[in-house]
Amino acid sequence: MKIMIINPDCGVTEEAMALRCRILQQYVAQDTELYMACPQNSGVEINSALDVALAAPEIVNIAVDAQNAGFDAVVLYCFSDPAIEACREALRIPVIGGAQAACLSALNVCRSFGVMLADELRLPEKKRFLRTLGVDPSCITQIAAADMRGVDPWQNRELALARLAECGQQMVADGAEAIVLGCLSFLGLAQPLAEMLGVPVIDPAIAAVCTAESTVRQNLLTSKISYPLLCNLAKERIVE
């Protein structure tokens, strides 16, 4: 099985993508191969709804290329699930978003949960976005943001974990039964954070890759009744 992980941030280095794949490889079977690609031309890092719109065409192109190359599933490595509807229209293979996979996975271990973002400026956008994921809004009891401005989670893991723990402790005190991390830059921090907080913490990157693997093993494909391909330009590029 081959899974293409699309990191929508433009220009991520090969070394950084390889590191993320090595971490995620621990959570899938040995016969599951993980690959990561990112846009080279969009020039954006996903920090807003506008960024998603600007990055979408190249994300869809990468996804189409992955299906044409024989990949079994595509994972969108971002908590905005950028261009997921468009990708599902273009592809037959499963397309899994980090946000949707994480929120649905959370309900396997709790009745309700909170979502922790990296930037409080995105709270209004994400409150609306979370309603599109197929999760009963009453199950998402909190949406909060850690103070992560100026902190690179990959360059300063200890400080990042401390900031997440501070926010998470308040969320637990306010009644959070579990926490979904609302940024895929937090890859690898969910387990130590869960140990500190005493509640389940769901890593969206891990949830997305594991969901993609499970979906493929069930021989499930994207429903073309739900997601019909109506775009003639896309039809010309897709290998059946």
C-alpha positions as CSV (number, residue, x, y, z in Angstrom):
1,M,0.0,0.0,0.0
2,K,1.2,3.5,-0.9
3,I,-0.1,6.7,0.8
4,M,0.7,10.1,-0.5
5,I,0.8,12.8,2.2
6,I,0.3,16.3,0.8
7,N,1.9,18.9,3.0
8,P,0.2,22.1,1.7
9,D,2.9,24.5,2.9
10,C,4.9,25.6,-0.1
11,G,8.6,24.7,-0.3
12,V,9.0,22.3,2.7
13,T,12.4,20.7,2.5
14,E,13.0,17.1,1.5
15,E,14.6,16.5,4.9
16,A,11.7,17.9,6.8
17,M,9.2,15.8,4.8
18,A,11.3,12.7,5.3
19,L,11.4,13.3,9.1
20,R,7.6,13.5,9.3
21,C,7.3,10.3,7.3
22,R,9.7,8.5,9.6
23,I,7.7,9.5,12.6
24,L,4.4,8.5,11.0
25,Q,5.8,5.2,9.7
26,Q,5.8,3.9,13.3
27,Y,2.0,3.9,13.3
28,V,1.3,2.0,10.1
29,A,2.0,-1.6,9.0
30,Q,5.3,-2.5,7.4
31,D,3.8,-3.0,4.0
32,T,2.4,0.6,4.1
33,E,4.7,3.0,2.3
34,L,4.4,6.7,3.2
35,Y,5.5,9.5,0.9
36,M,5.2,13.3,1.3
37,A,5.0,16.0,-1.3
38,C,4.4,19.8,-1.1
39,P,3.5,22.6,-3.5
40,Q,6.4,24.3,-5.2
41,N,4.6,27.2,-6.8
42,S,1.8,28.5,-4.6
43,G,4.2,30.5,-2.4
44,V,1.9,30.2,0.7
45,E,2.0,28.6,4.1
46,I,-1.5,27.6,5.3
47,N,-2.4,30.1,8.0
48,S,-5.8,31.3,6.8
49,A,-8.8,30.6,4.6
50,L,-7.2,32.8,1.9
51,D,-4.1,30.6,2.0
52,V,-6.2,27.5,1.5
53,A,-7.8,29.1,-1.6
54,L,-4.5,30.1,-3.1
55,A,-2.9,26.7,-2.5
56,A,-5.9,24.6,-3.6
57,P,-5.1,24.3,-7.4
58,E,-1.6,22.8,-6.8
59,I,-2.9,20.6,-4.0
60,V,-5.5,19.1,-6.4
61,N,-2.8,18.6,-9.1
62,I,-0.5,16.7,-6.6
63,A,-3.4,14.5,-5.6
64,V,-4.3,13.7,-9.2
65,D,-0.7,12.9,-10.0
66,A,-0.6,10.6,-6.9
67,Q,-3.7,8.6,-8.1
68,N,-2.2,8.5,-11.7
69,A,1.0,7.1,-10.2
70,G,-0.7,4.3,-8.5
71,F,-1.1,5.5,-4.9
72,D,-3.8,4.0,-2.8
73,A,-4.8,7.0,-0.8
74,V,-4.1,10.7,-0.3
75,V,-3.7,12.4,3.1
76,L,-4.0,16.2,3.5
77,Y,-1.5,17.2,6.1
78,C,-3.2,20.2,7.5
79,F,-5.9,20.9,10.1
80,S,-7.7,23.0,7.4
81,D,-8.3,19.9,5.2
82,P,-7.5,22.2,2.3
83,A,-9.3,21.4,-1.0
84,I,-10.6,18.1,0.4
85,E,-13.9,18.4,-1.4
86,A,-12.2,19.2,-4.7
87,C,-9.7,16.3,-4.3
88,R,-12.5,13.9,-3.6
89,E,-14.3,15.0,-6.7
90,A,-11.2,14.5,-8.7
91,L,-10.1,11.1,-7.2
92,R,-11.5,7.6,-6.8
93,I,-9.0,6.7,-4.1
94,P,-9.7,7.9,-0.5
95,V,-8.8,11.4,0.4
96,I,-8.4,11.9,4.2
97,G,-8.1,15.2,6.0
98,G,-6.2,15.7,9.2
99,A,-9.0,17.6,11.0
100,Q,-11.8,15.3,10.0
101,A,-9.9,12.2,10.8
102,A,-8.8,13.5,14.2
103,C,-12.2,14.7,15.3
104,L,-13.9,11.5,14.3
105,S,-11.2,9.4,16.0
106,A,-11.7,11.4,19.2
107,L,-15.2,10.1,19.5
108,N,-13.9,6.6,19.8
109,V,-12.4,7.5,23.2
110,C,-14.7,10.2,24.6
111,R,-18.1,11.6,24.5
112,S,-17.0,15.2,23.8
113,F,-13.6,16.9,23.3
114,G,-11.8,20.2,22.9
115,V,-9.7,21.4,20.0
116,M,-6.4,23.2,20.7
117,L,-5.2,25.6,17.9
118,A,-1.8,27.2,17.6
119,D,-3.0,30.8,17.0
120,E,-6.0,32.6,18.6
121,L,-6.5,34.7,15.5
122,R,-7.8,31.5,13.8
123,L,-10.5,30.8,16.4
124,P,-13.4,32.4,14.5
125,E,-12.5,30.6,11.2
126,K,-12.0,27.2,12.9
127,K,-15.2,27.4,14.9
128,R,-17.1,27.6,11.6
129,F,-14.9,25.0,9.9
130,L,-15.3,22.4,12.6
131,R,-19.0,22.3,11.8
132,T,-18.3,20.9,8.3
133,L,-16.6,17.7,9.5
134,G,-19.6,15.5,10.2
135,V,-19.2,15.7,14.0
136,D,-22.2,16.8,16.1
137,P,-21.3,20.4,17.2
138,S,-22.4,19.5,20.7
139,C,-19.5,17.1,20.9
140,I,-16.9,19.9,20.5
141,T,-17.2,21.6,23.8
142,Q,-14.1,23.9,23.6
143,I,-12.0,25.6,21.1
144,A,-8.9,27.2,22.5
145,A,-5.5,28.3,21.3
146,A,-2.0,27.8,22.8
147,D,0.4,30.8,22.8
148,M,2.6,29.5,19.9
149,R,3.4,32.7,18.1
150,G,7.1,32.7,17.5
151,V,7.6,29.1,18.6
152,D,8.7,26.6,16.0
153,P,7.5,23.2,17.4
154,W,10.3,21.4,15.5
155,Q,13.1,23.7,16.7
156,N,12.0,24.0,20.3
157,R,10.1,20.9,21.4
158,E,10.3,21.6,25.1
159,L,8.9,25.1,24.9
160,A,6.2,23.9,22.5
161,L,5.2,21.1,24.8
162,A,5.1,23.5,27.8
163,R,2.8,26.0,25.9
164,L,0.5,23.1,24.9
165,A,0.4,21.8,28.4
166,E,-0.5,25.2,29.8
167,C,-3.4,25.6,27.4
168,G,-4.4,21.9,27.9
169,Q,-4.4,22.2,31.7
170,Q,-6.9,25.0,31.5
171,M,-9.0,23.0,29.0
172,V,-9.1,20.0,31.3
173,A,-10.0,22.2,34.2
174,D,-12.9,23.5,32.2
175,G,-14.1,20.0,31.6
176,A,-12.4,18.7,28.4
177,E,-12.6,14.9,28.3
178,A,-10.1,14.7,25.4
179,I,-8.1,17.1,23.3
180,V,-7.6,17.2,19.5
181,L,-4.5,19.0,18.5
182,G,-5.5,21.6,15.9
183,C,-2.2,21.8,14.0
184,L,-0.1,19.2,12.3
185,S,3.1,20.9,13.3
186,F,2.5,19.3,16.7
187,L,3.3,15.8,15.3
188,G,4.9,13.7,18.0
189,L,3.7,15.8,21.0
190,A,0.3,14.2,21.6
191,Q,1.6,11.3,23.7
192,P,3.8,13.2,26.2
193,L,1.0,15.8,26.4
194,A,-1.6,13.1,27.2
195,E,0.6,11.8,30.0
196,M,0.9,15.3,31.4
197,L,-2.8,16.1,31.2
198,G,-4.3,12.7,32.0
199,V,-6.8,12.8,29.1
200,P,-6.5,11.4,25.5
201,V,-4.8,13.7,23.1
202,I,-5.4,13.0,19.4
203,D,-2.6,13.8,16.9
204,P,-4.3,14.7,13.6
205,A,-1.3,13.6,11.5
206,I,-1.3,10.1,13.0
207,A,-5.1,10.0,12.9
208,A,-5.2,10.9,9.2
209,V,-2.5,8.3,8.2
210,C,-4.1,5.5,10.2
211,T,-7.5,6.4,8.9
212,A,-6.2,6.3,5.3
213,E,-4.6,2.9,5.9
214,S,-7.7,1.5,7.4
215,T,-9.9,2.8,4.6
216,V,-7.7,1.2,1.9
217,R,-7.6,-2.1,3.8
218,Q,-11.4,-2.1,3.7
219,N,-11.3,-1.7,-0.1
220,L,-13.3,1.5,0.2
221,L,-13.2,4.1,-2.6
222,T,-14.6,7.6,-2.7
223,S,-18.3,7.6,-3.6
224,K,-18.9,9.2,-7.0
225,I,-22.5,9.8,-6.0
226,S,-21.3,12.1,-3.2
227,Y,-18.4,13.5,-5.2
228,P,-19.1,13.3,-8.9
229,L,-16.4,14.5,-11.3
230,L,-18.0,17.3,-13.3
231,C,-14.9,19.3,-14.2
232,N,-13.9,18.6,-17.8
233,L,-10.4,20.0,-17.2
234,A,-9.8,17.5,-14.4
235,K,-11.2,14.6,-16.4
236,E,-8.5,15.2,-19.1
237,R,-5.7,14.7,-16.5
238,I,-7.0,11.6,-14.7
239,V,-5.8,8.1,-15.7
240,E,-8.7,5.7,-15.2
